[in-house]
């Protein structure tokens, strides 16, 4: 189903890499009808970052990819920057717990500064490893997460959270952590949400749903804020993981095809209204149909 030209079509969480498809993946997204994407940083080098200079290079690479995607494809890409929470596990093994935490905090401070300088729109991914860690690492992970929420508050920006799957109790705990840091819970986005959640069960935290067909069909009728994402990894070793970058616009077309009368209105929830509520601005489509 062709998508309306004036409708922003937004993938809220993906990764691109200069060693993967990069701009070519954004071309697939655009060809399917996508207009805007939130581009989360990732480690582009072979080993976990062990210096702040490495994070500088990483963030610069993400911002350069975002620039190329906009200039060469016409898709607006919003950088989302932070040290990946799992980095602290590898850094602890190499540097020790105290130095690893110091580096992680410094990288979070760097990301917050780039947000304040309008080089990025959010802090992310931050949070916790999605696998068990020992007590020492768990302690510094929690210290790093507290610092991430404080930086998001001080930078007046949303924060995108990585963690294991959360049930309603986990969302409530995340909501309480946000409030302790002075953040509105809806500005905390739980990325990689895999199961539909009943309205009112998230403690105000915003879920970003993986755009699996059955999940999209279920959440399309729910009030916002919520997002759709692919978590596309752009890893040549895992082509198409987690979902291909063309998935969100394809799911949007399916929603319109299944509900021609109300489908576009329902898509305004994740693509426009939720962005405005969480980020404070609306994705725009220019008079020529290009993302602005």
Secondary structure by P-SEA (a helix, b strand, c coil): ccccccbbbbbccbbbbccccaaaaaaaaaaacccccccccccccccccccaaaaaaaaaaaaaaaaaaaacccbbbbbbbccccaaaaaaaacccaaaaaaaaaaaaaaaaaaaaacccccccccccccccccaaaaaaaaaaaaaaaaaaaaacbbbbbbcccccaaaaaaaaaaaaaacccccccccccccccccccccccbbbbccccaaaaaaaccccccccccccccccccccccccccccaaaaaaaaaaaccccaaaaaaacccaaaaaaccbbbbbccccccc
